[in-house]
Amino acid sequence: MKPKPERDGNERQERAPSGPFRASGWEVGPDRTLTPMARPLVMGVVNLTPDSFHRDSRPASVDAAIERVLRLADEGADVLDLGAESSRPGAEPIGTEEELRRLLPVLRGVRAQTGLPITIDTIRAATARAALDEGADAINDISAGTADPLLLDLAAERDCGLILMHMQGTPGTMQRDPHYADVVSEVTGWLAGRCRVAGEAGIHAGRLMVDPGIGFGKTVDHNLTLLRHLDRVGGDRPVLLGASRKSFIGKLTGAGTADRLPGSLAAVQAAWDARISMVRVHDVAETVQYLEVLARIHNS
């Protein structure tokens, strides 16, 4: 068994103040549960792609990527999310070989230096298996197991955490006139259905987290409606919200990607209000500070 690296998120969670905020915990594995303590957990994202929509999240080299991930850990991330295939609107898929070429050197370098939970943002079972073999803890699948049904079998086999996200269409097609009769009910029902399929595949219910997929096959109005009703999305399951610097903020405010931090924090406030378990963000230090001050205000 490998020795436990120096950096570890458990001590930080134990120091978090208790208070009125309560949200569901997420089991990333049989022996590790992440429990929000007075605020949502913070997932720091690093995109190992040359075409991510947020330029500052695209490291120029393996060493730069490892440095960025470890900086997010030092800034207070509770979970680290690594993705090697772009899912921006209009993105074209890449092959497993290229995905692993981008991902594995960074994952190995990060895993050697931190004990924080690491999720792998992938739709492919082969990529997820290789990442789990290298020390990743859980899978973050934007297709919720629909792109590669073997991924659900893998998650059951490895007894690891799995995030299931809602998306209408694919990254290449999802923003071509998305339509819903009732976006909240349809997203909620679809996610519940995918959780049932995951359970039938043998995945323990506690390992599942759901994500409404802000910006994935949704108009601005769809996104705003989901943000107003986040408390309905997960039922009793933990919910992940990923709204950081997304295009709906720019469409509402005119801000470019680099100037969308204030709008991203507004979405974090919506997550707090709905008692969401985790937020996925590019700006960890700013988000952690925002949430910690918010927690202190409510605690006092």
Sequence and secondary structure as in RCSB ss.txt:
>XXXX:A:sequence
MKPKPERDGNERQERAPSGPFRASGWEVGPDRTLTPMARPLVMGVVNLTPDSFHRDSRPASVDAAIERVLRLADE
GADVLDLGAESSRPGAEPIGTEEELRRLLPVLRGVRAQTGLPITIDTIRAATARAALDEGADAINDISAGTADPL
LLDLAAERDCGLILMHMQGTPGTMQRDPHYADVVSEVTGWLAGRCRVAGEAGIHAGRLMVDPGIGFGKTVDHNLT
LLRHLDRVGGDRPVLLGASRKSFIGKLTGAGTADRLPGSLAAVQAAWDARISMVRVHDVAETVQYLEVLARIHNS
>XXXX:A:secstr
     SB SHHHHHHS   S     EEEETTEEE   SS EEEEEEE SS  SSGGG  SSHHHHHHHHHHHHHT
T SEEEEE S  STT     HHHHHHHHHHHHHHHHTTB S EEEE S HHHHHHHHHTT  EEEETTTTSS TH
HHHHHHHHT EEEEE  SS TTTTTSS   SSHHHHHHHHHHHHHHHHHHTT  GGGEEEE  TTSS  HHHHHH
HHHTHHHHSTTS BEE  TT HHHHHHH   GGG HHHHHHHHHHHHHTT SEEEES HHHHHHHHHHHHHHHH 
